[in-house]
Amino acid sequence: MPEVKVLTRHFGAPGVTGLEGYRRVGGYRGLEKALRVGPEAVAAEVKASGLRGRGGAAFPTATKWSFLPQGVFPRYLCVNADESEPGCFKDRVLLEEMPHQLIEGAMIAAFALQVSHAFIYIRGEYRRQRELLERAVREAYSAHLCGPSVLGGEWGCELIVHGGAGAYICGEETALLDSLEGRRGQPRLKPPFPAVKGLYGQPTVVNNVETLSNLPYIVVEGGAAYAALGTEGSPGSRLFCVSGHVQSPGTFEVAMGKTTFRELIELAGGVRPGHHFKAMQPGGGSMQILGPQHLDLALDFKAVSDAGSSLGAGALVVMDETTCLVDVSMRLVDFYRHESCGKCVPCREGTYFESELMHRLEAGLATEAELGTLPDVCRAMDGRCFCPLGDTATWFVMSAYRMFPEEFHSHCGAGACPVRSALGAAA
């Protein structure tokens, strides 16, 4: 299955990062059409497209918009550009290649929602991408594509770019809102959900960069045309970051539900020469592991869920036979321990115990009895944390333990990693 070109169809066109170049390839025709047809018609096209959130939760976009209470103003739109999931870099690519596509999508969404202030919350480490985005926003203001009177009409919307401080937890939408308000980024108790009480206590929609970047195509070509790119259960196209043990890591746009994991890996050049596939993370560092038996599984929300994992943020990390799953688990748990905001006990203490145990296991110091506590620690966290960070800190570890139990048990008292020892013997 070849790549599908929707978001990426004009990547590399001359000057497309700037306003003039973007307009040469049809940029802002979607916003112009949206202003002509009205908010209700735009929302109807988004619903017809079947577009689902591309940030990880895959919640239907039109349904999320519909949760805003009628007649309550002001209301806000927040663009989640706090891309921090291990293995994920698609939003960065969108910001680098076509920042105006995101701006146009954000303004279309703001018009459909009748928002007068929209915010793009961008990851603190994305300094160059923020500079590109801010330059594009200035160009959009100069052309009256955002501001108090968009394209000379009665509706206007201010667009503000806000840099984060490099906190993974701010990818969680309510922590993002707290950070936008000037507080430490920590998740809020839900309900109330942001659609009812979000930024500054007002109704708020939070959408991902890739989600909104699809809107210009949907408005111009129609929701049905977008949906037809994929399948009924998984409509449209999607960007996937492919990294790890492949020959050509990168970002690829494919048809949802019509492309398999094997085909996606082949787009990245396949597993590096002389090695064979062992396992993969289908949706970023937090998603459950899948094995060789899942290679011909379609990139379909339900199919991947039925297999025990999720497409998550669209980051496929490929691992070959040289990978020690205990080592990978330890590194991921260390990441979640570091990024935990510490607000709730199950996550704060659970990630600590997970990390300490995995370090002892990787060093060959843990006993079988200690390894036996891992499922208990994870059960005490999964579904019991204030936000999904604590839950996801257990998903990869436990899935790897279930799929490769011998690898974990062989570390107990070994003193050295059995995978590395085997590779050394083979060499």
C-alpha positions in Angstrom: 0.0 0.0 0.0 1.7 3.3 -1.1 1.6 6.4 0.9 -1.5 8.6 0.8 -0.9 12.3 0.4 -3.3 14.6 2.3 -1.3 16.4 5.0 1.9 15.8 3.2 0.9 16.4 -0.4 2.7 19.7 -0.7 5.7 19.0 1.5 8.9 20.3 -0.1 7.0 22.7 -2.5 9.0 26.0 -3.1 8.4 28.4 -0.2 5.6 26.4 1.3 6.7 27.3 4.8 5.8 30.9 4.1 2.4 32.5 3.3 3.0 33.2 -0.3 4.2 29.7 -1.1 1.4 28.1 0.9 -1.2 30.1 -1.0 0.3 29.0 -4.3 -0.6 25.4 -3.4 -4.2 26.4 -2.4 -3.6 27.4 1.1 -6.4 29.2 3.0 -9.0 28.2 0.5 -10.5 26.0 3.3 -10.8 29.0 5.6 -12.3 31.1 2.8 -14.9 28.4 2.1 -15.6 27.9 5.8 -16.4 31.6 6.2 -18.8 31.4 3.2 -20.7 28.3 4.3 -21.0 29.0 8.1 -20.1 27.2 11.3 -22.8 24.6 11.2 -21.8 23.5 7.7 -18.2 23.2 8.7 -19.1 21.1 11.8 -21.3 18.9 9.6 -18.3 18.2 7.2 -16.1 17.3 10.2 -18.7 14.9 11.4 -19.1 13.3 7.9 -15.3 12.9 7.8 -15.2 10.7 10.8 -12.1 12.4 11.9 -10.8 11.2 15.2 -8.3 12.8 17.5 -4.7 12.2 16.5 -3.1 12.9 19.8 -3.6 9.4 21.3 -7.1 9.1 22.6 -8.7 8.9 19.1 -11.9 10.5 20.3 -14.3 11.6 17.5 -13.5 15.3 16.8 -17.1 16.4 15.9 -18.4 14.7 19.1 -15.9 16.5 21.2 -16.9 19.8 19.6 -20.6 19.1 20.3 -19.9 18.9 24.1 -19.6 22.7 24.2 -22.6 24.1 26.0 -24.9 26.2 23.7 -24.8 30.0 24.1 -21.9 30.1 26.7 -19.2 32.6 25.9 -16.3 33.3 25.9 -15.1 29.9 24.8 -11.6 28.9 23.8 -9.7 26.6 21.4 -6.3 25.2 22.5 -4.0 23.4 20.1 -2.0 20.7 21.7 1.5 20.9 20.2 3.2 19.5 23.3 4.5 16.4 21.5 6.5 14.5 24.0 5.5 10.8 23.5 8.7 8.7 23.1 9.0 7.8 19.5 6.6 10.5 18.2 7.7 13.4 16.0 4.9 13.8 13.4 3.7 17.1 14.8 7.2 18.5 14.6 7.3 17.6 11.0 4.0 19.3 10.3 5.2 22.5 12.1 8.5 22.4 10.1 7.1 21.7 6.7 3.7 23.6 6.6 3.1 25.8 9.7 0.3 27.6 7.8 -1.6 24.4 7.3 -2.0 24.2 11.1 -2.9 27.9 11.4 -5.5 27.5 8.7 -6.9 24.4 10.5 -6.9 26.2 13.8 -8.8 29.1 12.4 -11.4 26.9 10.7 -12.0 25.1 14.0 -12.2 28.4 15.8 -14.8 29.7 13.4 -16.8 26.5 13.6 -16.8 26.8 17.4 -17.3 30.6 17.3 -14.1 31.1 19.4 -12.5 34.6 19.6 -9.2 33.5 21.2 -7.2 30.4 20.3 -3.9 29.2 21.7 -1.2 27.0 20.3 0.7 25.3 23.2 4.0 24.1 21.8 6.6 21.9 23.5 9.4 23.8 25.2 12.1 21.9 23.4 10.7 22.8 20.0 12.5 26.2 19.8 13.1 26.2 16.0 9.6 25.0 15.3 8.2 27.7 17.6 10.2 30.3 15.6 8.8 29.0 12.3 5.3 29.0 13.7 5.5 32.5 15.2 6.8 33.8 11.9 3.8 32.1 10.1 1.4 33.6 12.6 2.8 37.1 12.0 2.3 36.6 8.2 -1.3 35.4 8.9 -2.0 38.5 10.9 -0.6 40.8 8.2 -2.9 39.1 5.6 -5.9 39.4 8.0 -6.2 35.6 8.2 -6.4 35.9 11.9 -7.0 38.9 14.2 -10.0 41.1 15.0 -11.5 40.9 11.5 -10.7 37.7 9.6 -10.6 38.4 5.8 -12.5 41.6 6.4 -15.6 39.9 7.9 -17.4 40.4 11.2 -15.8 37.4 12.9 -12.4 37.6 14.4 -10.0 35.4 16.4 -6.8 36.2 18.1 -4.2 33.4 17.8 -1.5 33.1 20.5 1.5 30.9 20.5 2.5 29.8 24.0 5.7 27.8 24.8 5.7 25.1 27.4 8.5 24.2 29.8 9.3 20.7 28.5 6.9 18.8 30.8 5.5 15.5 29.4 2.5 15.8 31.7 1.4 18.9 29.9 0.4 16.7 27.0 -2.6 15.8 29.2 -5.2 18.4 28.3 -6.1 19.7 31.7 -2.4 19.9 32.8 -1.9 21.9 29.5 -4.7 24.3 30.6 -3.2 24.8 34.0 0.2 25.6 32.4 -1.5 28.1 30.0 -3.0 29.8 33.1 0.4 30.2 34.5 0.3 27.5 37.1 2.4 24.3 37.4 1.2 21.8 34.9 -0.8 19.2 36.8 -4.0 17.3 35.7 -7.3 18.4 37.0 -10.1 16.3 38.5 -12.7 15.4 35.9 -15.6 16.0 35.7 -16.0 18.9 35.0 -14.4 18.3 31.6 -12.7 21.1 29.6 -15.7 21.4 27.2 -17.7 22.6 30.2 -15.1 24.2 32.4 -11.7 24.6 30.8 -9.3 27.5 30.3 -10.1 30.3 32.7 -13.2 28.4 33.8 -14.8 28.7 30.4 -15.8 26.0 27.8 -12.7 24.9 25.9 -11.8 22.5 23.1 -8.3 20.9 23.0 -7.3 19.4 19.7 -4.0 18.0 18.5 -1.8 19.5 15.7 -2.4 16.7 13.2 -6.2 16.7 14.0 -6.6 20.3 13.0 -4.2 20.2 10.1 -6.7 17.9 8.4 -9.4 20.5 8.4 -8.4 22.5 5.3 -8.6 19.3 3.2 -11.9 18.3 4.8 -13.6 21.6 4.2 -12.3 22.0 0.6 -12.8 18.3 -0.6 -15.7 17.4 1.7 -15.9 15.1 4.7 -17.0 12.1 2.7 -13.9 12.3 0.5 -11.7 12.3 3.5 -13.5 9.4 5.1 -13.2 7.3 1.9 -9.4 7.4 2.2 -9.7 4.9 5.0 -12.3 2.4 6.2 -15.6 2.8 7.9 -14.2 2.1 11.4 -11.0 4.0 10.8 -11.6 6.8 8.3 -9.1 9.1 6.6 -5.4 9.0 6.5 -2.9 9.3 9.3 0.8 10.2 9.9 2.9 7.5 11.5 6.4 8.0 12.8 8.5 4.9 12.2 11.8 4.6 14.2 14.0 2.0 15.9 15.6 -0.8 14.0 14.5 0.2 10.5 16.7 1.3 7.6 15.0 4.7 6.9 13.2 6.1 9.9 10.7 8.9 9.1 7.2 10.1 9.0 4.8 8.4 6.6 1.1 9.2 5.7 -1.0 6.1 5.0 -4.6 5.1 4.6 -6.2 4.0 7.9 -7.5 0.5 8.0 -6.1 -0.3 4.5 -2.4 -0.5 5.5 -0.7 -3.2 7.7 2.1 -2.8 10.1 4.3 -4.9 7.8 3.6 -2.4 4.9 4.3 0.5 7.1 7.7 -0.9 8.2 8.5 -1.6 4.5 7.9 2.1 3.8 10.7 2.7 6.3 13.0 0.4 4.4 12.2 -2.7 6.5 14.2 -4.1 9.4 17.9 -3.3 9.2 19.9 -5.8 7.1 21.1 -9.0 8.8 18.5 -8.8 11.5 14.9 -9.9 12.1 11.9 -8.4 13.6 11.2 -9.1 17.3 8.6 -6.7 18.6 7.1 -3.2 18.2 5.4 -0.4 20.0 2.5 0.6 17.8 1.6 4.0 19.2 4.6 5.3 21.1 6.4 4.5 24.3 3.3 4.1 26.4 1.5 1.5 24.2 1.5 -2.2 24.8 3.9 -4.3 22.8 3.0 -6.3 19.8 4.9 -9.2 18.2 5.6 -10.9 14.9 2.1 -12.4 14.9 0.7 -8.9 14.5 2.7 -7.7 11.5 -0.2 -8.3 9.1 -2.7 -6.5 11.3 -4.3 -3.5 9.7 -3.8 0.0 11.1 -7.3 0.0 12.4 -8.4 1.3 15.8 -10.5 -1.7 16.7 -8.2 -4.3 15.3 -5.2 -3.0 17.2 -7.4 -2.7 20.3 -8.6 -6.3 20.0 -4.9 -7.3 19.8 -4.3 -5.7 23.2 -2.7 -2.4 22.2 -3.5 1.0 20.7 -2.4 3.2 17.8 -1.9 5.9 20.4 0.0 8.9 19.1 1.0 7.2 15.8 4.6 6.3 16.7 5.7 2.9 15.6 9.0 1.8 17.3 10.5 -1.3 15.7 12.8 -3.6 17.7 14.9 -6.5 16.3 16.4 -9.5 18.0 19.2 -7.4 19.6 16.7 -5.7 21.8 16.5 -6.6 25.5 12.9 -6.0 26.6 14.0 -5.6 30.2 16.4 -2.8 29.2 13.6 -1.1 27.1 11.2 -1.4 30.0 13.6 0.0 32.5 14.3 3.0 30.3 10.6 3.7 29.7 9.8 3.4 33.4 12.7 5.8 34.2 11.1 8.3 31.8 7.6 8.0 33.4 9.2 8.3 36.9 11.0 11.5 35.9 7.9 13.0 34.2 5.3 12.1 36.9 4.0 15.3 38.3 3.7 13.6 41.7 0.1 14.7 42.3 -1.2 11.3 43.1 0.3 8.5 45.2 -0.2 5.6 42.9 1.8 7.3 40.1 4.3 9.0 42.3 5.2 5.9 44.4 4.4 3.3 41.7 6.8 4.6 39.1 9.5 4.8 41.8 9.0 1.1 42.8 8.8 0.1 39.1 12.0 1.9 38.3 13.9 0.5 41.3 12.8 -3.0 40.5 13.7 -2.8 36.8 17.1 -1.4 37.6 17.8 -4.3 39.9 16.4 -6.7 37.3 18.6 -5.3 34.5 21.7 -5.5 36.7 20.9 -9.2 37.5 20.4 -8.4 41.2 16.6 -9.0 41.5 15.3 -12.3 42.8 12.3 -14.3 41.4 10.3 -13.2 44.4 11.1 -9.5 43.6 10.1 -10.0 40.0 6.8 -11.5 41.3 5.9 -8.1 42.8 5.9 -6.4 39.4 2.3 -7.4 38.5 1.1 -6.3 42.0 2.8 -2.8 41.6 1.3 -2.4 38.1 -2.2 -3.4 39.3 -2.0 -0.9 42.0 -1.4 1.8 39.4 -3.4 1.0 36.3 -6.8 2.6 36.5 -6.1 4.1 39.9 -4.1 7.2 39.0 -5.3 10.8 38.7 -4.5 10.9 35.0 -3.4 8.4 32.3 0.3 8.9 32.8 0.4 6.4 35.7 -1.7 3.9 33.8 0.5 4.0 30.7 3.6 3.6 32.8 2.5 0.0 33.4 1.2 -0.9 29.9 4.4 -1.6 28.0 6.2 -3.2 30.9 3.4 -5.7 31.7 2.7 -6.5 28.0 6.5 -7.2 27.5 6.5 -9.3 30.7 3.5 -11.3 29.4 4.9 -11.8 25.8 8.5 -12.5 26.8 8.4 -13.9 30.3 11.5 -16.0 29.9 13.5 -12.8 29.1 12.5 -11.3 32.4 13.0 -14.4 34.5 16.4 -15.1 33.0 17.6 -11.7 34.4 17.0 -12.8 37.9 20.4 -13.3 39.6 22.0 -13.5 36.1 24.4 -10.6 36.7 24.4 -9.9 32.9 21.8 -9.4 30.2 21.1 -12.8 28.6 20.3 -11.1 25.2 23.6 -9.3 25.2 25.4 -12.4 26.3 23.9 -14.4 23.5 24.9 -11.7 21.0 28.4 -11.7 22.3 28.7 -15.5 22.0 27.4 -15.3 18.4 30.0 -12.7 17.5 
